[in-house]
């Protein structure tokens, strides 16, 4: 019965807070609200340790910027060598490899898994943004999408991941008589 209480409480928090984030962000025009759920998932996979939340957040944000720079570099390299697919490989080879070095040398402040995930997330979002169906027929500048993704990343870690974790701990911990 205790396990059901713990799991049920967590399920209820996830079922309320995550969709609330998704609905409210969509209402306010943030097209990348689902990114928050991916980021919250990585926070959970990292053990839901509050002390790691800032490092994960910084990893995502650095990865977001890193991915945007890679996105800008891809057509430049493709124009120079004449092959988009080779350009994608070369840019990702350099950017992913450098990301590992950067995160490993700055491991006190950046989480490598978040950095690589942030790089991947923003690349997918920017590439999908070329599809009018994704942007609901609107043209959204890449830098605006980078900002939207950054907001979703921070929201995912702190308003979904950390909030759910901390509320869950408070709700399942035995009450102290006082």
PLY file of the C-alpha trace (Angstrom):
ply
format ascii 1.0
element vertex 178
property float x
property float y
property float z
element edge 177
property int vertex1
property int vertex2
end_header
0.00 0.00 0.00
2.88 2.39 0.76
4.31 1.91 -2.75
0.90 2.67 -4.28
0.72 5.89 -2.22
4.20 6.98 -3.36
3.63 6.09 -7.00
0.07 7.41 -7.02
1.16 10.73 -5.57
3.94 11.05 -8.16
1.55 10.06 -10.97
-0.96 12.70 -9.86
1.70 15.43 -9.69
3.04 14.52 -13.15
-0.50 14.27 -14.54
-1.38 17.76 -13.27
1.82 19.83 -13.49
3.25 18.62 -16.82
0.01 19.11 -18.84
-0.60 22.42 -17.05
2.82 23.61 -18.25
2.10 22.37 -21.80
-1.33 24.04 -21.93
-0.25 27.35 -20.41
2.85 27.70 -22.57
0.82 26.96 -25.71
-1.78 29.51 -24.59
0.96 32.15 -24.29
2.38 31.27 -27.73
5.39 29.20 -26.68
5.52 26.53 -29.40
8.16 24.42 -27.71
6.44 23.53 -24.44
7.02 19.82 -24.99
10.76 20.44 -24.76
10.19 21.07 -21.05
8.95 17.51 -20.61
12.07 16.14 -22.31
14.25 18.25 -20.03
12.30 17.21 -16.94
12.78 13.60 -18.04
16.55 14.08 -18.13
16.38 15.62 -14.65
14.54 12.51 -13.47
17.05 10.23 -15.23
19.82 12.07 -13.37
18.29 11.00 -10.07
16.07 14.03 -9.30
18.85 15.55 -7.21
18.18 19.21 -6.54
21.91 19.94 -6.23
22.34 18.88 -9.89
19.46 20.97 -11.26
21.53 24.08 -11.93
24.27 22.09 -13.66
21.67 20.36 -15.83
19.98 23.71 -16.59
23.29 25.29 -17.62
24.09 22.23 -19.74
20.78 22.57 -21.59
21.19 26.31 -22.10
24.77 25.98 -23.32
23.65 23.12 -25.60
20.84 25.30 -26.90
23.28 28.05 -27.92
25.80 25.47 -29.17
23.12 23.86 -31.35
22.07 27.22 -32.76
25.69 27.91 -33.74
25.85 24.47 -35.38
22.61 25.22 -37.23
24.15 28.44 -38.58
27.37 26.63 -39.56
25.69 23.81 -41.52
24.56 25.86 -44.57
27.84 27.79 -44.54
29.87 24.59 -44.73
27.42 23.06 -47.22
27.88 26.09 -49.47
31.66 25.72 -49.32
31.81 21.98 -50.02
28.63 21.56 -52.07
27.11 18.68 -50.08
24.57 19.21 -47.30
24.91 15.73 -45.80
28.69 15.89 -45.56
28.32 19.37 -44.04
25.89 18.05 -41.41
28.33 15.25 -40.56
31.32 17.60 -40.33
29.54 20.22 -38.24
28.10 17.66 -35.84
31.47 15.89 -35.65
33.16 19.12 -34.56
30.37 20.48 -32.34
29.59 17.20 -30.56
33.28 16.43 -30.05
33.99 19.90 -28.67
30.89 19.67 -26.46
32.34 16.60 -24.77
35.63 18.38 -24.07
33.90 21.53 -22.87
31.54 19.68 -20.53
34.27 17.42 -19.19
36.55 20.34 -18.36
33.66 22.37 -16.96
32.04 19.40 -15.24
31.46 21.40 -12.05
29.02 23.68 -13.87
27.83 21.81 -17.01
26.15 18.44 -17.34
27.35 16.62 -20.48
24.11 14.72 -21.07
22.12 17.97 -20.87
24.57 19.77 -23.16
24.33 17.06 -25.84
20.55 16.86 -25.41
20.25 20.65 -25.70
22.35 20.59 -28.87
20.09 17.89 -30.35
16.82 19.46 -29.23
17.50 22.87 -30.74
18.73 21.34 -34.00
15.53 19.31 -34.32
13.36 22.32 -33.48
15.20 24.60 -35.92
15.07 22.01 -38.69
11.37 21.37 -38.07
10.70 25.11 -38.08
11.23 25.02 -41.85
7.97 23.00 -41.97
4.97 25.41 -41.92
2.86 22.79 -40.11
5.19 22.90 -37.10
4.96 26.67 -36.77
1.22 26.75 -37.50
1.86 28.57 -40.78
3.88 31.38 -39.17
7.45 32.23 -39.96
9.37 32.24 -36.71
12.93 33.57 -36.70
15.49 30.99 -35.54
16.64 33.19 -32.66
13.05 33.41 -31.40
12.86 29.62 -31.42
16.16 29.43 -29.55
14.63 31.69 -26.88
11.42 29.61 -26.78
13.46 26.43 -26.35
15.58 28.05 -23.60
12.42 29.03 -21.71
11.05 25.51 -22.09
14.35 24.01 -20.90
14.43 26.13 -17.75
10.75 25.49 -17.14
11.25 21.78 -17.64
13.98 21.52 -15.06
12.60 23.90 -12.44
8.83 24.11 -12.88
8.25 20.52 -13.90
11.21 18.45 -12.65
12.23 20.18 -9.42
8.72 21.32 -8.46
7.27 17.83 -8.89
10.18 16.23 -7.04
10.06 18.61 -4.09
6.25 18.50 -3.81
6.38 14.71 -4.00
8.92 14.54 -1.17
6.79 16.81 1.01
3.58 14.93 0.31
4.95 11.43 0.94
7.13 12.20 3.96
5.63 11.30 7.32
4.14 14.24 9.14
6.00 15.27 12.27
3.96 15.86 15.38
4.58 19.31 16.62
0 1
1 2
2 3
3 4
4 5
5 6
6 7
7 8
8 9
9 10
10 11
11 12
12 13
13 14
14 15
15 16
16 17
17 18
18 19
19 20
20 21
21 22
22 23
23 24
24 25
25 26
26 27
27 28
28 29
29 30
30 31
31 32
32 33
33 34
34 35
35 36
36 37
37 38
38 39
39 40
40 41
41 42
42 43
43 44
44 45
45 46
46 47
47 48
48 49
49 50
50 51
51 52
52 53
53 54
54 55
55 56
56 57
57 58
58 59
59 60
60 61
61 62
62 63
63 64
64 65
65 66
66 67
67 68
68 69
69 70
70 71
71 72
72 73
73 74
74 75
75 76
76 77
77 78
78 79
79 80
80 81
81 82
82 83
83 84
84 85
85 86
86 87
87 88
88 89
89 90
90 91
91 92
92 93
93 94
94 95
95 96
96 97
97 98
98 99
99 100
100 101
101 102
102 103
103 104
104 105
105 106
106 107
107 108
108 109
109 110
110 111
111 112
112 113
113 114
114 115
115 116
116 117
117 118
118 119
119 120
120 121
121 122
122 123
123 124
124 125
125 126
126 127
127 128
128 129
129 130
130 131
131 132
132 133
133 134
134 135
135 136
136 137
137 138
138 139
139 140
140 141
141 142
142 143
143 144
144 145
145 146
146 147
147 148
148 149
149 150
150 151
151 152
152 153
153 154
154 155
155 156
156 157
157 158
158 159
159 160
160 161
161 162
162 163
163 164
164 165
165 166
166 167
167 168
168 169
169 170
170 171
171 172
172 173
173 174
174 175
175 176
176 177
